[in-house]
């Protein structure tokens, strides 16, 4: 049975980088957001449920997908979900 690519692998391929690089870039962006000097922006990042102090890329992705489902905006991800 062929394993389907992860969301990170699909996005990374489109960006011509590795999935590990994609995760590292996202982790850096999450870290930056969690330390944003703007308290409103920082609070938005702090809303992301996580097991540790800072969300992992996977925790961020789960949160984003749940928000898109809640807001009935899943079509934004459809490009990456079809034929992954």
mmCIF file as gemmi writes it, N, C-alpha and C atoms, coordinates in Angstrom:
data_model
loop_
_atom_site.group_PDB
_atom_site.id
_atom_site.type_symbol
_atom_site.label_atom_id
_atom_site.label_alt_id
_atom_site.label_comp_id
_atom_site.label_asym_id
_atom_site.label_entity_id
_atom_site.label_seq_id
_atom_site.pdbx_PDB_ins_code
_atom_site.Cartn_x
_atom_site.Cartn_y
_atom_site.Cartn_z
_atom_site.occupancy
_atom_site.B_iso_or_equiv
_atom_site.pdbx_formal_charge
_atom_site.auth_seq_id
_atom_site.auth_asym_id
_atom_site.pdbx_PDB_model_num
ATOM 1 N N . UNK Axp A 1 ? 0.842 -1.178 0 1 0 ? 1 A 1
ATOM 2 C CA . UNK Axp A 1 ? 0 0 0 1 0 ? 1 A 1
ATOM 3 C C . UNK Axp A 1 ? 0.892 1.248 0 1 0 ? 1 A 1
ATOM 4 N N . UNK Axp A 2 ? 0.65 2.123 -0.941 1 0 ? 2 A 1
ATOM 5 C CA . UNK Axp A 2 ? 1.446 3.343 -1.061 1 0 ? 2 A 1
ATOM 6 C C . UNK Axp A 2 ? 1.05 4.354 0.016 1 0 ? 2 A 1
ATOM 7 N N . UNK Axp A 3 ? 2.08 4.907 0.681 1 0 ? 3 A 1
ATOM 8 C CA . UNK Axp A 3 ? 1.816 5.901 1.729 1 0 ? 3 A 1
ATOM 9 C C . UNK Axp A 3 ? 1.604 7.264 1.079 1 0 ? 3 A 1
ATOM 10 N N . UNK Axp A 4 ? 0.575 7.935 1.525 1 0 ? 4 A 1
ATOM 11 C CA . UNK Axp A 4 ? 0.228 9.256 1.021 1 0 ? 4 A 1
ATOM 12 C C . UNK Axp A 4 ? 1.169 10.308 1.618 1 0 ? 4 A 1
ATOM 13 N N . UNK Axp A 5 ? 1.528 11.311 0.815 1 0 ? 5 A 1
ATOM 14 C CA . UNK Axp A 5 ? 2.396 12.378 1.311 1 0 ? 5 A 1
ATOM 15 C C . UNK Axp A 5 ? 1.676 13.188 2.377 1 0 ? 5 A 1
ATOM 16 N N . UNK Axp A 6 ? 2.452 13.678 3.326 1 0 ? 6 A 1
ATOM 17 C CA . UNK Axp A 6 ? 1.89 14.544 4.351 1 0 ? 6 A 1
ATOM 18 C C . UNK Axp A 6 ? 1.68 15.936 3.765 1 0 ? 6 A 1
ATOM 19 N N . UNK Axp A 7 ? 0.918 16.722 4.471 1 0 ? 7 A 1
ATOM 20 C CA . UNK Axp A 7 ? 0.701 18.113 4.065 1 0 ? 7 A 1
ATOM 21 C C . UNK Axp A 7 ? 2.041 18.835 3.935 1 0 ? 7 A 1
ATOM 22 N N . UNK Axp A 8 ? 2.925 18.621 4.915 1 0 ? 8 A 1
ATOM 23 C CA . UNK Axp A 8 ? 4.231 19.281 4.884 1 0 ? 8 A 1
ATOM 24 C C . UNK Axp A 8 ? 5.033 18.854 3.656 1 0 ? 8 A 1
ATOM 25 N N . UNK Axp A 9 ? 4.964 17.571 3.31 1 0 ? 9 A 1
ATOM 26 C CA . UNK Axp A 9 ? 5.686 17.089 2.131 1 0 ? 9 A 1
ATOM 27 C C . UNK Axp A 9 ? 5.142 17.719 0.855 1 0 ? 9 A 1
ATOM 28 N N . UNK Axp A 10 ? 3.822 17.853 0.764 1 0 ? 10 A 1
ATOM 29 C CA . UNK Axp A 10 ? 3.21 18.473 -0.419 1 0 ? 10 A 1
ATOM 30 C C . UNK Axp A 10 ? 3.617 19.935 -0.554 1 0 ? 10 A 1
ATOM 31 N N . UNK Axp A 11 ? 3.535 20.679 0.524 1 0 ? 11 A 1
ATOM 32 C CA . UNK Axp A 11 ? 3.892 22.099 0.493 1 0 ? 11 A 1
ATOM 33 C C . UNK Axp A 11 ? 5.379 22.249 0.223 1 0 ? 11 A 1
ATOM 34 N N . UNK Axp A 12 ? 6.19 21.416 0.852 1 0 ? 12 A 1
ATOM 35 C CA . UNK Axp A 12 ? 7.639 21.479 0.654 1 0 ? 12 A 1
ATOM 36 C C . UNK Axp A 12 ? 7.993 21.214 -0.806 1 0 ? 12 A 1
ATOM 37 N N . UNK Axp A 13 ? 7.355 20.211 -1.392 1 0 ? 13 A 1
ATOM 38 C CA . UNK Axp A 13 ? 7.625 19.886 -2.789 1 0 ? 13 A 1
ATOM 39 C C . UNK Axp A 13 ? 7.284 21.079 -3.683 1 0 ? 13 A 1
ATOM 40 N N . UNK Axp A 14 ? 6.154 21.712 -3.437 1 0 ? 14 A 1
ATOM 41 C CA . UNK Axp A 14 ? 5.765 22.889 -4.216 1 0 ? 14 A 1
ATOM 42 C C . UNK Axp A 14 ? 6.753 24.033 -4.04 1 0 ? 14 A 1
ATOM 43 N N . UNK Axp A 15 ? 7.397 24.088 -2.873 1 0 ? 15 A 1
ATOM 44 C CA . UNK Axp A 15 ? 8.355 25.157 -2.564 1 0 ? 15 A 1
ATOM 45 C C . UNK Axp A 15 ? 9.787 24.757 -2.906 1 0 ? 15 A 1
ATOM 46 N N . UNK Axp A 16 ? 9.966 23.529 -3.404 1 0 ? 16 A 1
ATOM 47 C CA . UNK Axp A 16 ? 11.279 23.005 -3.794 1 0 ? 16 A 1
ATOM 48 C C . UNK Axp A 16 ? 12.253 22.944 -2.616 1 0 ? 16 A 1
ATOM 49 N N . UNK Axp A 17 ? 11.731 22.531 -1.459 1 0 ? 17 A 1
ATOM 50 C CA . UNK Axp A 17 ? 12.557 22.314 -0.275 1 0 ? 17 A 1
ATOM 51 C C . UNK Axp A 17 ? 12.152 20.984 0.346 1 0 ? 17 A 1
ATOM 52 N N . UNK Axp A 18 ? 12.901 20.538 1.323 1 0 ? 18 A 1
ATOM 53 C CA . UNK Axp A 18 ? 12.564 19.282 1.996 1 0 ? 18 A 1
ATOM 54 C C . UNK Axp A 18 ? 11.465 19.512 3.033 1 0 ? 18 A 1
ATOM 55 N N . UNK Axp A 19 ? 10.794 18.433 3.408 1 0 ? 19 A 1
ATOM 56 C CA . UNK Axp A 19 ? 9.764 18.523 4.451 1 0 ? 19 A 1
ATOM 57 C C . UNK Axp A 19 ? 10.396 18.962 5.774 1 0 ? 19 A 1
ATOM 58 N N . UNK Axp A 20 ? 11.632 18.53 6.03 1 0 ? 20 A 1
ATOM 59 C CA . UNK Axp A 20 ? 12.325 18.937 7.252 1 0 ? 20 A 1
ATOM 60 C C . UNK Axp A 20 ? 12.577 20.447 7.253 1 0 ? 20 A 1
ATOM 61 N N . UNK Axp A 21 ? 12.978 20.98 6.091 1 0 ? 21 A 1
ATOM 62 C CA . UNK Axp A 21 ? 13.18 22.428 5.984 1 0 ? 21 A 1
ATOM 63 C C . UNK Axp A 21 ? 11.857 23.173 6.157 1 0 ? 21 A 1
ATOM 64 N N . UNK Axp A 22 ? 10.783 22.606 5.613 1 0 ? 22 A 1
ATOM 65 C CA . UNK Axp A 22 ? 9.464 23.226 5.751 1 0 ? 22 A 1
ATOM 66 C C . UNK Axp A 22 ? 9.08 23.289 7.232 1 0 ? 22 A 1
ATOM 67 N N . UNK Axp A 23 ? 9.27 22.178 7.942 1 0 ? 23 A 1
ATOM 68 C CA . UNK Axp A 23 ? 8.959 22.152 9.378 1 0 ? 23 A 1
ATOM 69 C C . UNK Axp A 23 ? 9.838 23.148 10.151 1 0 ? 23 A 1
ATOM 70 N N . UNK Axp A 24 ? 11.122 23.225 9.787 1 0 ? 24 A 1
ATOM 71 C CA . UNK Axp A 24 ? 12.032 24.145 10.472 1 0 ? 24 A 1
ATOM 72 C C . UNK Axp A 24 ? 11.611 25.598 10.233 1 0 ? 24 A 1
ATOM 73 N N . UNK Axp A 25 ? 11.219 25.922 9.011 1 0 ? 25 A 1
ATOM 74 C CA . UNK Axp A 25 ? 10.764 27.279 8.716 1 0 ? 25 A 1
ATOM 75 C C . UNK Axp A 25 ? 9.496 27.599 9.493 1 0 ? 25 A 1
ATOM 76 N N . UNK Axp A 26 ? 8.598 26.656 9.541 1 0 ? 26 A 1
ATOM 77 C CA . UNK Axp A 26 ? 7.359 26.868 10.275 1 0 ? 26 A 1
ATOM 78 C C . UNK Axp A 26 ? 7.621 26.99 11.77 1 0 ? 26 A 1
ATOM 79 N N . UNK Axp A 27 ? 8.504 26.151 12.302 1 0 ? 27 A 1
ATOM 80 C CA . UNK Axp A 27 ? 8.85 26.239 13.722 1 0 ? 27 A 1
ATOM 81 C C . UNK Axp A 27 ? 9.448 27.608 14.05 1 0 ? 27 A 1
ATOM 82 N N . UNK Axp A 28 ? 10.278 28.129 13.154 1 0 ? 28 A 1
ATOM 83 C CA . UNK Axp A 28 ? 10.862 29.458 13.366 1 0 ? 28 A 1
ATOM 84 C C . UNK Axp A 28 ? 9.78 30.536 13.341 1 0 ? 28 A 1
ATOM 85 N N . UNK Axp A 29 ? 8.818 30.401 12.447 1 0 ? 29 A 1
ATOM 86 C CA . UNK Axp A 29 ? 7.719 31.376 12.361 1 0 ? 29 A 1
ATOM 87 C C . UNK Axp A 29 ? 6.847 31.305 13.616 1 0 ? 29 A 1
ATOM 88 N N . UNK Axp A 30 ? 6.596 30.107 14.106 1 0 ? 30 A 1
ATOM 89 C CA . UNK Axp A 30 ? 5.811 29.943 15.332 1 0 ? 30 A 1
ATOM 90 C C . UNK Axp A 30 ? 6.548 30.604 16.499 1 0 ? 30 A 1
ATOM 91 N N . UNK Axp A 31 ? 7.842 30.354 16.59 1 0 ? 31 A 1
ATOM 92 C CA . UNK Axp A 31 ? 8.657 30.953 17.656 1 0 ? 31 A 1
ATOM 93 C C . UNK Axp A 31 ? 8.59 32.473 17.572 1 0 ? 31 A 1
ATOM 94 N N . UNK Axp A 32 ? 8.716 33.007 16.378 1 0 ? 32 A 1
ATOM 95 C CA . UNK Axp A 32 ? 8.648 34.462 16.18 1 0 ? 32 A 1
ATOM 96 C C . UNK Axp A 32 ? 7.279 34.991 16.6 1 0 ? 32 A 1
ATOM 97 N N . UNK Axp A 33 ? 6.226 34.291 16.21 1 0 ? 33 A 1
ATOM 98 C CA . UNK Axp A 33 ? 4.869 34.712 16.578 1 0 ? 33 A 1
ATOM 99 C C . UNK Axp A 33 ? 4.622 34.676 18.071 1 0 ? 33 A 1
ATOM 100 N N . UNK Axp A 34 ? 5.148 33.664 18.72 1 0 ? 34 A 1
ATOM 101 C CA . UNK Axp A 34 ? 4.966 33.534 20.168 1 0 ? 34 A 1
ATOM 102 C C . UNK Axp A 34 ? 5.705 34.633 20.936 1 0 ? 34 A 1
ATOM 103 N N . UNK Axp A 35 ? 6.691 35.25 20.29 1 0 ? 35 A 1
ATOM 104 C CA . UNK Axp A 35 ? 7.47 36.316 20.91 1 0 ? 35 A 1
ATOM 105 C C . UNK Axp A 35 ? 7.189 37.679 20.277 1 0 ? 35 A 1
ATOM 106 N N . UNK Axp A 36 ? 6.108 37.784 19.524 1 0 ? 36 A 1
ATOM 107 C CA . UNK Axp A 36 ? 5.776 39.043 18.854 1 0 ? 36 A 1
ATOM 108 C C . UNK Axp A 36 ? 5.588 40.142 19.902 1 0 ? 36 A 1
ATOM 109 N N . UNK Axp A 37 ? 6.15 41.324 19.663 1 0 ? 37 A 1
ATOM 110 C CA . UNK Axp A 37 ? 5.974 42.413 20.627 1 0 ? 37 A 1
ATOM 111 C C . UNK Axp A 37 ? 4.54 42.948 20.684 1 0 ? 37 A 1
ATOM 112 N N . UNK Axp A 38 ? 3.767 42.692 19.636 1 0 ? 38 A 1
ATOM 113 C CA . UNK Axp A 38 ? 2.369 43.131 19.617 1 0 ? 38 A 1
ATOM 114 C C . UNK Axp A 38 ? 1.552 42.134 20.439 1 0 ? 38 A 1
ATOM 115 N N . UNK Axp A 39 ? 0.961 42.579 21.552 1 0 ? 39 A 1
ATOM 116 C CA . UNK Axp A 39 ? 0.235 41.641 22.419 1 0 ? 39 A 1
ATOM 117 C C . UNK Axp A 39 ? -0.967 40.988 21.742 1 0 ? 39 A 1
ATOM 118 N N . UNK Axp A 40 ? -1.587 41.66 20.791 1 0 ? 40 A 1
ATOM 119 C CA . UNK Axp A 40 ? -2.731 41.074 20.084 1 0 ? 40 A 1
ATOM 120 C C . UNK Axp A 40 ? -2.266 39.92 19.206 1 0 ? 40 A 1
ATOM 121 N N . UNK Axp A 41 ? -1.206 40.152 18.466 1 0 ? 41 A 1
ATOM 122 C CA . UNK Axp A 41 ? -0.665 39.083 17.609 1 0 ? 41 A 1
ATOM 123 C C . UNK Axp A 41 ? -0.151 37.922 18.452 1 0 ? 41 A 1
ATOM 124 N N . UNK Axp A 42 ? 0.564 38.228 19.515 1 0 ? 42 A 1
ATOM 125 C CA . UNK Axp A 42 ? 1.093 37.18 20.398 1 0 ? 42 A 1
ATOM 126 C C . UNK Axp A 42 ? -0.05 36.355 20.986 1 0 ? 42 A 1
ATOM 127 N N . UNK Axp A 43 ? -1.126 37.017 21.382 1 0 ? 43 A 1
ATOM 128 C CA . UNK Axp A 43 ? -2.284 36.315 21.95 1 0 ? 43 A 1
ATOM 129 C C . UNK Axp A 43 ? -2.9 35.363 20.93 1 0 ? 43 A 1
ATOM 130 N N . UNK Axp A 44 ? -2.895 35.743 19.652 1 0 ? 44 A 1
ATOM 131 C CA . UNK Axp A 44 ? -3.428 34.853 18.618 1 0 ? 44 A 1
ATOM 132 C C . UNK Axp A 44 ? -2.601 33.568 18.539 1 0 ? 44 A 1
ATOM 133 N N . UNK Axp A 45 ? -1.299 33.703 18.605 1 0 ? 45 A 1
ATOM 134 C CA . UNK Axp A 45 ? -0.443 32.52 18.584 1 0 ? 45 A 1
ATOM 135 C C . UNK Axp A 45 ? -0.626 31.689 19.844 1 0 ? 45 A 1
ATOM 136 N N . UNK Axp A 46 ? -0.841 32.348 20.964 1 0 ? 46 A 1
ATOM 137 C CA . UNK Axp A 46 ? -0.992 31.639 22.235 1 0 ? 46 A 1
ATOM 138 C C . UNK Axp A 46 ? -2.303 30.862 22.318 1 0 ? 46 A 1
ATOM 139 N N . UNK Axp A 47 ? -3.24 31.126 21.422 1 0 ? 47 A 1
ATOM 140 C CA . UNK Axp A 47 ? -4.505 30.379 21.377 1 0 ? 47 A 1
ATOM 141 C C . UNK Axp A 47 ? -4.327 28.964 20.856 1 0 ? 47 A 1
ATOM 142 N N . UNK Axp A 48 ? -3.217 28.693 20.202 1 0 ? 48 A 1
ATOM 143 C CA . UNK Axp A 48 ? -2.993 27.374 19.602 1 0 ? 48 A 1
ATOM 144 C C . UNK Axp A 48 ? -2.739 26.358 20.715 1 0 ? 48 A 1
ATOM 145 N N . UNK Axp A 49 ? -3.591 25.342 20.828 1 0 ? 49 A 1
ATOM 146 C CA . UNK Axp A 49 ? -3.386 24.317 21.859 1 0 ? 49 A 1
ATOM 147 C C . UNK Axp A 49 ? -2.086 23.551 21.591 1 0 ? 49 A 1
ATOM 148 N N . UNK Axp A 50 ? -1.333 23.319 22.649 1 0 ? 50 A 1
ATOM 149 C CA . UNK Axp A 50 ? -0.083 22.588 22.477 1 0 ? 50 A 1
ATOM 150 C C . UNK Axp A 50 ? 0.287 21.87 23.772 1 0 ? 50 A 1
ATOM 151 N N . UNK Axp A 51 ? 1.087 20.832 23.631 1 0 ? 51 A 1
ATOM 152 C CA . UNK Axp A 51 ? 1.506 20.039 24.783 1 0 ? 51 A 1
ATOM 153 C C . UNK Axp A 51 ? 2.615 20.735 25.566 1 0 ? 51 A 1
ATOM 154 N N . UNK Axp A 52 ? 3.433 21.515 24.88 1 0 ? 52 A 1
ATOM 155 C CA . UNK Axp A 52 ? 4.537 22.216 25.535 1 0 ? 52 A 1
ATOM 156 C C . UNK Axp A 52 ? 4.275 23.709 25.591 1 0 ? 52 A 1
ATOM 157 N N . UNK Axp A 53 ? 5.355 24.457 25.717 1 0 ? 53 A 1
ATOM 158 C CA . UNK Axp A 53 ? 5.23 25.915 25.78 1 0 ? 53 A 1
ATOM 159 C C . UNK Axp A 53 ? 4.968 26.528 24.414 1 0 ? 53 A 1
ATOM 160 N N . UNK Axp A 54 ? 5.485 25.894 23.364 1 0 ? 54 A 1
ATOM 161 C CA . UNK Axp A 54 ? 5.362 26.413 22.006 1 0 ? 54 A 1
ATOM 162 C C . UNK Axp A 54 ? 4.771 25.32 21.119 1 0 ? 54 A 1
ATOM 163 N N . UNK Axp A 55 ? 3.778 25.663 20.29 1 0 ? 55 A 1
ATOM 164 C CA . UNK Axp A 55 ? 3.192 24.652 19.404 1 0 ? 55 A 1
ATOM 165 C C . UNK Axp A 55 ? 4.224 24.093 18.421 1 0 ? 55 A 1
ATOM 166 N N . UNK Axp A 56 ? 4.101 22.821 18.144 1 0 ? 56 A 1
ATOM 167 C CA . UNK Axp A 56 ? 4.907 22.198 17.098 1 0 ? 56 A 1
ATOM 168 C C . UNK Axp A 56 ? 4.257 22.516 15.757 1 0 ? 56 A 1
ATOM 169 N N . UNK Axp A 57 ? 4.97 22.32 14.648 1 0 ? 57 A 1
ATOM 170 C CA . UNK Axp A 57 ? 4.335 22.516 13.349 1 0 ? 57 A 1
ATOM 171 C C . UNK Axp A 57 ? 3.078 21.656 13.182 1 0 ? 57 A 1
ATOM 172 N N . UNK Axp A 58 ? 3.104 20.442 13.717 1 0 ? 58 A 1
ATOM 173 C CA . UNK Axp A 58 ? 1.93 19.565 13.616 1 0 ? 58 A 1
ATOM 174 C C . UNK Axp A 58 ? 0.76 20.108 14.44 1 0 ? 58 A 1
ATOM 175 N N . UNK Axp A 59 ? 1.043 20.631 15.624 1 0 ? 59 A 1
ATOM 176 C CA . UNK Axp A 59 ? -0.015 21.225 16.449 1 0 ? 59 A 1
ATOM 177 C C . UNK Axp A 59 ? -0.591 22.47 15.773 1 0 ? 59 A 1
ATOM 178 N N . UNK Axp A 60 ? 0.287 23.266 15.173 1 0 ? 60 A 1
ATOM 179 C CA . UNK Axp A 60 ? -0.173 24.446 14.429 1 0 ? 60 A 1
ATOM 180 C C . UNK Axp A 60 ? -1.083 24.019 13.287 1 0 ? 60 A 1
ATOM 181 N N . UNK Axp A 61 ? -0.661 22.996 12.516 1 0 ? 61 A 1
ATOM 182 C CA . UNK Axp A 61 ? -1.45 22.539 11.384 1 0 ? 61 A 1
ATOM 183 C C . UNK Axp A 61 ? -2.814 22.024 11.844 1 0 ? 61 A 1
ATOM 184 N N . UNK Axp A 62 ? -2.844 21.246 12.914 1 0 ? 62 A 1
ATOM 185 C CA . UNK Axp A 62 ? -4.122 20.736 13.439 1 0 ? 62 A 1
ATOM 186 C C . UNK Axp A 62 ? -5.049 21.902 13.783 1 0 ? 62 A 1
ATOM 187 N N . UNK Axp A 63 ? -4.497 22.918 14.432 1 0 ? 63 A 1
ATOM 188 C CA . UNK Axp A 63 ? -5.273 24.102 14.813 1 0 ? 63 A 1
ATOM 189 C C . UNK Axp A 63 ? -5.817 24.82 13.577 1 0 ? 63 A 1
ATOM 190 N N . UNK Axp A 64 ? -4.972 25.009 12.576 1 0 ? 64 A 1
ATOM 191 C CA . UNK Axp A 64 ? -5.396 25.703 11.355 1 0 ? 64 A 1
ATOM 192 C C . UNK Axp A 64 ? -6.5 24.93 10.652 1 0 ? 64 A 1
ATOM 193 N N . UNK Axp A 65 ? -6.34 23.627 10.529 1 0 ? 65 A 1
ATOM 194 C CA . UNK Axp A 65 ? -7.355 22.813 9.858 1 0 ? 65 A 1
ATOM 195 C C . UNK Axp A 65 ? -8.684 22.888 10.622 1 0 ? 65 A 1
ATOM 196 N N . UNK Axp A 66 ? -8.614 22.783 11.945 1 0 ? 66 A 1
ATOM 197 C CA . UNK Axp A 66 ? -9.842 22.874 12.743 1 0 ? 66 A 1
ATOM 198 C C . UNK Axp A 66 ? -10.505 24.235 12.581 1 0 ? 66 A 1
ATOM 199 N N . UNK Axp A 67 ? -9.715 25.297 12.535 1 0 ? 67 A 1
ATOM 200 C CA . UNK Axp A 67 ? -10.271 26.643 12.329 1 0 ? 67 A 1
ATOM 201 C C . UNK Axp A 67 ? -10.917 26.77 10.957 1 0 ? 67 A 1
ATOM 202 N N . UNK Axp A 68 ? -10.273 26.219 9.939 1 0 ? 68 A 1
ATOM 203 C CA . UNK Axp A 68 ? -10.836 26.271 8.587 1 0 ? 68 A 1
ATOM 204 C C . UNK Axp A 68 ? -12.144 25.482 8.519 1 0 ? 68 A 1
ATOM 205 N N . UNK Axp A 69 ? -12.183 24.347 9.191 1 0 ? 69 A 1
ATOM 206 C CA . UNK Axp A 69 ? -13.423 23.566 9.229 1 0 ? 69 A 1
ATOM 207 C C . UNK Axp A 69 ? -14.512 24.351 9.946 1 0 ? 69 A 1
ATOM 208 N N . UNK Axp A 70 ? -14.179 24.956 11.061 1 0 ? 70 A 1
ATOM 209 C CA . UNK Axp A 70 ? -15.139 25.731 11.841 1 0 ? 70 A 1
ATOM 210 C C . UNK Axp A 70 ? -15.675 26.912 11.028 1 0 ? 70 A 1
ATOM 211 N N . UNK Axp A 71 ? -14.79 27.539 10.265 1 0 ? 71 A 1
ATOM 212 C CA . UNK Axp A 71 ? -15.179 28.702 9.471 1 0 ? 71 A 1
ATOM 213 C C . UNK Axp A 71 ? -15.687 28.323 8.084 1 0 ? 71 A 1
ATOM 214 N N . UNK Axp A 72 ? -15.852 27.028 7.85 1 0 ? 72 A 1
ATOM 215 C CA . UNK Axp A 72 ? -16.335 26.513 6.567 1 0 ? 72 A 1
ATOM 216 C C . UNK Axp A 72 ? -15.483 27.02 5.403 1 0 ? 72 A 1
ATOM 217 N N . UNK Axp A 73 ? -14.168 26.969 5.59 1 0 ? 73 A 1
ATOM 218 C CA . UNK Axp A 73 ? -13.24 27.456 4.574 1 0 ? 73 A 1
ATOM 219 C C . UNK Axp A 73 ? -12.231 26.377 4.173 1 0 ? 73 A 1
ATOM 220 N N . UNK Axp A 74 ? -12.649 25.124 4.226 1 0 ? 74 A 1
ATOM 221 C CA . UNK Axp A 74 ? -11.746 24.013 3.93 1 0 ? 74 A 1
ATOM 222 C C . UNK Axp A 74 ? -11.243 24.022 2.492 1 0 ? 74 A 1
ATOM 223 N N . UNK Axp A 75 ? -11.905 24.722 1.597 1 0 ? 75 A 1
ATOM 224 C CA . UNK Axp A 75 ? -11.478 24.765 0.202 1 0 ? 75 A 1
ATOM 225 C C . UNK Axp A 75 ? -10.063 25.318 0.068 1 0 ? 75 A 1
ATOM 226 N N . UNK Axp A 76 ? -9.625 26.095 1.043 1 0 ? 76 A 1
ATOM 227 C CA . UNK Axp A 76 ? -8.268 26.632 0.996 1 0 ? 76 A 1
ATOM 228 C C . UNK Axp A 76 ? -7.213 25.53 1.032 1 0 ? 76 A 1
ATOM 229 N N . UNK Axp A 77 ? -7.549 24.387 1.621 1 0 ? 77 A 1
ATOM 230 C CA . UNK Axp A 77 ? -6.607 23.273 1.696 1 0 ? 77 A 1
ATOM 231 C C . UNK Axp A 77 ? -6.805 22.247 0.584 1 0 ? 77 A 1
ATOM 232 N N . UNK Axp A 78 ? -7.876 22.343 -0.138 1 0 ? 78 A 1
ATOM 233 C CA . UNK Axp A 78 ? -8.223 21.312 -1.114 1 0 ? 78 A 1
ATOM 234 C C . UNK Axp A 78 ? -7.083 21.029 -2.084 1 0 ? 78 A 1
ATOM 235 N N . UNK Axp A 79 ? -6.357 22.044 -2.497 1 0 ? 79 A 1
ATOM 236 C CA . UNK Axp A 79 ? -5.261 21.864 -3.431 1 0 ? 79 A 1
ATOM 237 C C . UNK Axp A 79 ? -4.256 20.841 -2.925 1 0 ? 79 A 1
ATOM 238 N N . UNK Axp A 80 ? -4.025 20.806 -1.612 1 0 ? 80 A 1
ATOM 239 C CA . UNK Axp A 80 ? -3.034 19.896 -1.04 1 0 ? 80 A 1
ATOM 240 C C . UNK Axp A 80 ? -3.63 18.553 -0.631 1 0 ? 80 A 1
ATOM 241 N N . UNK Axp A 81 ? -4.917 18.459 -0.583 1 0 ? 81 A 1
ATOM 242 C CA . UNK Axp A 81 ? -5.554 17.226 -0.14 1 0 ? 81 A 1
ATOM 243 C C . UNK Axp A 81 ? -5.905 16.311 -1.299 1 0 ? 81 A 1
ATOM 244 N N . UNK Axp A 82 ? -6.075 16.852 -2.484 1 0 ? 82 A 1
ATOM 245 C CA . UNK Axp A 82 ? -6.459 16.055 -3.651 1 0 ? 82 A 1
ATOM 246 C C . UNK Axp A 82 ? -5.21 15.394 -4.227 1 0 ? 82 A 1
ATOM 247 N N . UNK Axp A 83 ? -5.213 14.09 -4.282 1 0 ? 83 A 1
ATOM 248 C CA . UNK Axp A 83 ? -4.115 13.291 -4.835 1 0 ? 83 A 1
ATOM 249 C C . UNK Axp A 83 ? -2.778 13.545 -4.171 1 0 ? 83 A 1
ATOM 250 N N . UNK Axp A 84 ? -2.81 14.113 -2.919 1 0 ? 84 A 1
ATOM 251 C CA . UNK Axp A 84 ? -1.628 14.356 -2.098 1 0 ? 84 A 1
ATOM 252 C C . UNK Axp A 84 ? -0.396 13.908 -2.717 1 0 ? 84 A 1
